Amino acid sequence: MIMKVAHLYACVGHHNSGDYMLGLATKRYFRNTIGKGHDVKFTNYDCRNPSLYTGAELKKLNTFDAILIGGGGLILPDSAPNKISCWQWVISVENMQKLIPPLHVVSVGYNLFYGQTMEMTSRKNSQADSSRIPIFKQNITCLINKATSFSIRHKGDIESLLKIIGDEYREKIKFQPCPCIDYVKDVWKPNFQTEHKKYIAFEIKDDREWRRYHKIKKGPYYAKLLIMVKKLLDEKKDVCYLSHDGSVNFYNFLRSQGVNIPILKCNTLNEKDILDQYSKVHTMFCSAGHSQMFCYGLGIRTISLISHPKLQYFCEDFPELLGDAIDVNNNIDKIFQIDI
């Protein structure tokens, strides 16, 4: 029996290996659980495109057997900012109520940066619009009440969301780590070429640097990382830079300081190529959520450079990672105490 599923997520215009893989991983999760026993056929829907969730287009959604929402950090106000839902599924409460198929929300992330609230829609400043909060609260609680299942990817994310919508929704929200973790463990790891492991890799995100390094600031942070890279090179260690999404600011900074190391580019949207690049790494200094998940699933030692709350939450969800976690804003010098 064929089961037709509309998959709603940020499926358009990304060059981020994490966003790319979560599409595959979330489909696999659905196929193996909710859709088990069926021949599941997915149709991608861009959750950020409001024209897909109104009028005749909305009616098309009601021809599916199920609607899958997620994964990814969709609860974030400065990606696809709007006043319809105030998060990244741009659908009104009125139109959401018209949906007939069962809604399955899988491993959605509350993805706000340090100092950011749901009132802040700019990537450049903290200007707040308080009128957004009631819109978001009404929309997300409507979804929680309507959904057949609703899960969030970090326990810390659940607590952050409950602070807005109220603790009465706690029992309706399930903790479920991103399906990328199981995908990597089950699909990638059996093909993981351990004999190719060579590098200690650094992976440093570019976006919203003023929020990521809100206390230490970018200049001092990069300076500390430079000292660490030079220390490892002096010790004759093989060091590289890895970019899972095209971020190269720190790599270019190293070059400007006369430090030339290999770069592994994982923003190719080619699954085999992404795995081949990670296969060259045995230790990762990591500042990206999905890259951290990939490393964890593959058994690569992960030194989490916590520059976003989700990195901290992930380490708390998997406490064996906490020993190597570094709070870059408050304790960056711990990086020199790590035994490599």
C-alpha positions as CSV (number, residue, x, y, z in Angstrom):
1,M,0.0,0.0,0.0
2,I,1.4,3.4,-1.0
3,M,1.4,6.1,1.7
4,K,1.6,9.6,0.3
5,V,3.4,12.0,2.7
6,A,4.0,15.8,2.4
7,H,7.4,16.6,4.0
8,L,7.5,20.2,5.3
9,Y,11.0,21.5,6.2
10,A,13.6,24.0,5.0
11,C,14.2,22.1,1.8
12,V,15.1,24.9,-0.6
13,G,18.3,26.8,-1.2
14,H,20.6,25.4,1.4
15,H,24.2,24.4,1.0
16,N,24.5,23.0,4.5
17,S,25.3,19.4,4.8
18,G,23.3,19.3,8.1
19,D,20.2,20.6,6.5
20,Y,20.7,18.3,3.5
21,M,21.1,15.2,5.6
22,L,18.2,15.9,8.0
23,G,15.9,15.7,5.0
24,L,17.1,12.2,4.3
25,A,17.3,11.2,7.9
26,T,13.8,12.4,8.8
27,K,12.3,10.6,5.9
28,R,14.1,7.4,6.9
29,Y,12.8,7.8,10.5
30,F,9.2,8.3,9.3
31,R,9.5,5.3,6.9
32,N,10.8,3.0,9.6
33,T,8.3,4.1,12.3
34,I,5.1,5.8,11.4
35,G,5.0,4.5,7.9
36,K,6.3,1.0,8.7
37,G,4.6,-1.5,6.5
38,H,3.8,1.0,3.7
39,D,5.5,2.0,0.5
40,V,6.0,5.7,1.5
41,K,6.2,8.3,-1.2
42,F,7.4,11.8,0.0
43,T,6.7,15.2,-1.6
44,N,8.9,18.0,-0.4
45,Y,7.3,21.2,0.7
46,D,9.2,24.4,1.6
47,C,7.9,25.3,5.0
48,R,9.1,28.9,4.5
49,N,6.9,29.5,1.4
50,P,3.6,30.9,2.6
51,S,1.9,30.5,-0.9
52,L,1.9,26.7,-0.3
53,Y,-0.3,26.9,2.8
54,T,-3.3,28.9,1.6
55,G,-6.2,28.6,-0.9
56,A,-6.0,25.9,-3.6
57,E,-2.4,24.9,-2.5
58,L,-3.7,24.2,1.0
59,K,-6.3,21.9,-0.4
60,K,-3.5,19.9,-2.1
61,L,-2.1,19.1,1.3
62,N,-5.4,17.4,2.3
63,T,-4.9,14.8,-0.5
64,F,-1.9,13.3,1.4
65,D,-2.1,10.5,3.9
66,A,0.1,12.3,6.4
67,I,2.0,15.5,6.8
68,L,5.6,15.4,8.2
69,I,7.0,18.6,9.7
70,G,10.7,18.8,10.5
71,G,13.4,18.3,11.5
72,G,15.7,21.2,11.9
73,G,15.8,24.4,13.9
74,L,12.6,25.8,12.6
75,I,11.7,27.7,15.8
76,L,13.9,30.7,14.9
77,P,12.6,34.2,14.2
78,D,15.4,35.6,11.9
79,S,15.1,32.9,9.2
80,A,12.0,33.5,7.0
81,P,10.8,36.3,9.4
82,N,7.0,36.7,9.1
83,K,3.9,37.8,11.1
84,I,1.7,34.9,10.0
85,S,3.2,32.2,12.3
86,C,6.3,34.0,13.6
87,W,8.4,30.8,13.0
88,Q,9.5,29.0,9.9
89,W,6.4,27.1,9.0
90,V,4.6,30.0,7.5
91,I,0.9,29.0,8.0
92,S,-1.9,30.8,9.8
93,V,-3.8,29.2,12.6
94,E,-6.9,29.4,10.5
95,N,-5.4,27.4,7.7
96,M,-3.7,25.0,10.0
97,Q,-7.0,24.1,11.4
98,K,-8.2,23.2,7.9
99,L,-5.7,20.4,7.5
100,I,-7.1,16.9,7.6
101,P,-4.2,14.4,7.4
102,P,-2.4,13.5,10.7
103,L,0.4,15.9,11.5
104,H,3.7,14.5,12.7
105,V,6.2,17.0,14.0
106,V,9.6,15.4,14.3
107,S,12.7,16.7,16.2
108,V,12.1,20.4,15.6
109,G,14.6,22.7,17.3
110,Y,14.2,25.9,19.3
111,N,17.1,27.4,17.6
112,L,17.6,30.9,19.1
113,F,21.1,32.3,19.7
114,Y,22.4,33.9,22.8
115,G,20.5,37.1,23.7
116,Q,17.9,36.4,21.1
117,T,14.1,36.2,21.7
118,M,11.2,35.3,19.5
119,E,10.6,39.0,19.2
120,M,13.9,39.6,17.2
121,T,13.8,39.1,13.5
122,S,17.0,40.7,12.4
123,R,20.4,39.0,12.0
124,K,22.1,42.3,12.6
125,N,20.5,43.7,15.7
126,S,18.3,43.0,18.7
127,Q,15.4,45.2,17.8
128,A,12.3,43.6,19.3
129,D,8.7,43.5,18.2
130,S,6.6,42.4,21.2
131,S,3.5,41.8,19.0
132,R,5.1,38.6,17.7
133,I,4.9,36.7,20.9
134,P,1.1,36.1,21.0
135,I,1.1,35.2,17.3
136,F,3.8,32.6,17.8
137,K,2.3,31.3,21.0
138,Q,-1.2,30.8,19.4
139,N,0.3,29.2,16.3
140,I,2.7,26.7,18.0
141,T,0.1,25.7,20.6
142,C,-2.4,25.1,17.9
143,L,0.0,22.8,16.2
144,I,0.9,21.0,19.5
145,N,-2.8,20.4,20.2
146,K,-3.6,19.3,16.6
147,A,-0.6,17.1,15.9
148,T,-0.7,13.4,16.2
149,S,2.9,13.5,17.5
150,F,5.1,16.4,18.4
151,S,8.8,16.1,19.3
152,I,11.7,18.5,20.1
153,R,15.3,17.6,19.5
154,H,16.9,18.8,22.8
155,K,15.7,18.7,26.3
156,G,17.0,22.3,26.8
157,D,14.9,23.3,23.8
158,I,11.8,21.9,25.4
159,E,12.4,24.0,28.5
160,S,13.0,27.1,26.4
161,L,9.7,26.6,24.5
162,L,7.7,25.9,27.7
163,K,8.8,29.2,29.1
164,I,6.8,30.9,26.3
165,I,3.8,28.6,26.0
166,G,3.4,27.4,29.5
167,D,4.2,24.2,31.5
168,E,0.7,22.8,30.8
169,Y,2.1,21.6,27.4
170,R,4.9,19.5,28.9
171,E,3.2,16.2,28.6
172,K,2.3,16.8,24.9
173,I,6.0,17.4,23.9
174,K,8.3,14.4,23.4
175,F,12.1,14.6,23.5
176,Q,13.5,13.1,20.4
177,P,17.1,13.6,19.2
178,C,17.5,14.6,15.6
179,P,17.1,11.5,13.3
180,C,20.5,12.4,11.7
181,I,22.2,10.7,14.7
182,D,20.6,7.3,14.0
183,Y,21.0,7.7,10.3
184,V,24.7,8.3,10.6
185,K,25.1,5.4,13.0
186,D,23.1,3.0,10.9
187,V,23.9,4.1,7.3
188,W,27.2,5.9,7.4
189,K,29.2,4.2,10.1
190,P,29.3,0.7,8.5
191,N,31.0,2.4,5.5
192,F,33.2,4.6,7.7
193,Q,36.8,4.2,6.5
194,T,38.7,4.3,9.8
195,E,42.1,3.6,8.2
196,H,41.9,7.1,6.5
197,K,41.6,9.0,9.8
198,K,44.4,11.5,9.8
199,Y,43.3,15.0,10.9
200,I,42.4,17.1,13.9
201,A,39.8,19.3,12.3
202,F,38.5,22.8,13.3
203,E,35.0,23.7,12.1
204,I,33.9,27.3,12.9
205,K,30.6,28.7,11.9
206,D,30.3,32.1,10.2
207,D,26.8,33.3,10.6
208,R,25.7,35.7,13.4
209,E,29.2,35.9,14.8
210,W,28.2,38.9,17.0
211,R,25.7,36.6,18.8
212,R,27.9,33.5,18.9
213,Y,30.8,35.4,20.5
214,H,28.7,37.9,22.5
215,K,31.1,38.0,25.4
216,I,34.6,37.0,24.2
217,K,34.1,38.7,20.8
218,K,35.3,37.4,17.4
219,G,38.8,38.8,17.5
220,P,39.9,37.4,20.8
221,Y,38.2,34.1,20.1
222,Y,40.0,33.7,16.8
223,A,43.3,34.6,18.5
224,K,42.9,31.8,21.0
225,L,42.1,29.3,18.3
226,L,45.1,30.4,16.3
227,I,47.3,29.7,19.3
228,M,45.8,26.2,19.6
229,V,46.3,25.5,15.9
230,K,49.9,26.6,16.0
231,K,50.5,24.5,19.1
232,L,49.2,21.4,17.4
233,L,51.2,22.1,14.3
234,D,54.4,22.6,16.4
235,E,53.6,19.1,17.9
236,K,53.7,17.7,14.4
237,K,50.0,17.0,14.4
238,D,48.0,16.9,11.2
239,V,45.5,19.7,11.3
240,C,42.8,20.7,8.8
241,Y,39.8,23.0,8.6
242,L,36.3,21.4,7.8
243,S,33.4,23.4,6.5
244,H,30.0,21.7,6.6
245,D,28.1,24.7,5.2
246,G,30.6,26.8,3.3
247,S,31.8,28.8,6.4
248,V,35.5,29.9,5.8
249,N,36.0,33.0,7.9
250,F,38.3,31.3,10.4
251,Y,40.1,29.4,7.6
252,N,40.8,32.7,5.8
253,F,41.9,34.2,9.1
254,L,44.5,31.4,9.5
255,R,45.8,32.0,5.9
256,S,46.1,35.8,6.7
257,Q,48.3,34.8,9.7
258,G,50.5,32.6,7.5
259,V,48.9,29.3,8.6
260,N,48.1,27.2,5.6
261,I,46.2,23.9,6.4
262,P,44.1,21.7,4.2
263,I,40.3,22.4,3.9
264,L,37.7,19.7,3.7
265,K,34.5,21.0,2.1
266,C,31.3,19.2,3.1
267,N,28.8,21.6,1.5
268,T,28.6,19.6,-1.7
269,L,25.2,18.0,-1.0
270,N,26.7,14.7,-2.0
271,E,26.2,12.1,0.7
272,K,29.2,9.9,-0.2
273,D,31.5,12.9,-0.5
274,I,30.4,14.2,2.9
275,L,31.1,10.8,4.5
276,D,34.5,10.6,2.8
277,Q,35.5,13.9,4.3
278,Y,34.5,13.0,7.8
279,S,36.4,9.7,7.4
280,K,39.6,11.7,7.3
281,V,39.0,13.1,10.8
282,H,39.7,11.5,14.2
283,T,39.1,14.6,16.4
284,M,36.9,17.6,15.7
285,F,36.8,21.0,17.4
286,C,33.2,21.6,16.5
287,S,30.9,24.6,16.6
288,A,28.0,23.4,14.3
289,G,25.0,21.5,15.6
290,H,24.7,18.9,12.8
291,S,28.4,18.5,12.4
292,Q,28.5,17.7,16.1
293,M,25.8,15.1,15.6
294,F,27.6,13.5,12.6
295,C,30.8,13.2,14.7
296,Y,28.9,11.7,17.6
297,G,27.2,9.2,15.4
298,L,30.5,8.2,13.7
299,G,32.5,8.0,16.9
300,I,34.8,10.9,16.1
301,R,36.1,12.6,19.2
302,T,34.1,15.8,19.5
303,I,35.4,18.8,21.3
304,S,32.3,21.0,21.4
305,L,33.1,24.8,21.0
306,I,29.9,26.0,22.6
307,S,28.9,29.2,20.8
308,H,25.2,28.5,20.5
309,P,22.8,27.1,23.2
310,K,22.0,24.0,21.1
311,L,25.6,22.8,21.3
312,Q,25.4,22.9,25.1
313,Y,22.0,21.2,25.1
314,F,23.3,18.4,22.9
315,C,26.2,17.8,25.3
316,E,23.7,17.7,28.2
317,D,21.5,15.2,26.2
318,F,24.6,13.0,25.7
319,P,26.6,13.7,28.9
320,E,29.7,11.7,27.8
321,L,30.5,14.8,25.7
322,L,30.5,17.3,28.5
323,G,34.1,16.5,29.6
324,D,35.4,17.9,26.2
325,A,32.9,20.7,26.0
326,I,34.3,24.3,26.0
327,D,32.2,27.3,26.8
328,V,33.9,29.7,24.4
329,N,32.4,32.9,25.9
330,N,33.3,32.1,29.5
331,N,36.1,29.6,29.6
332,I,38.0,29.5,26.3
333,D,41.3,28.8,28.0
334,K,40.0,25.3,28.7
335,I,41.0,24.6,25.1
336,F,44.6,24.5,26.2
337,Q,43.9,21.9,28.8
338,I,42.4,19.4,26.4
339,D,44.6,16.3,25.9
340,I,44.9,15.6,22.2
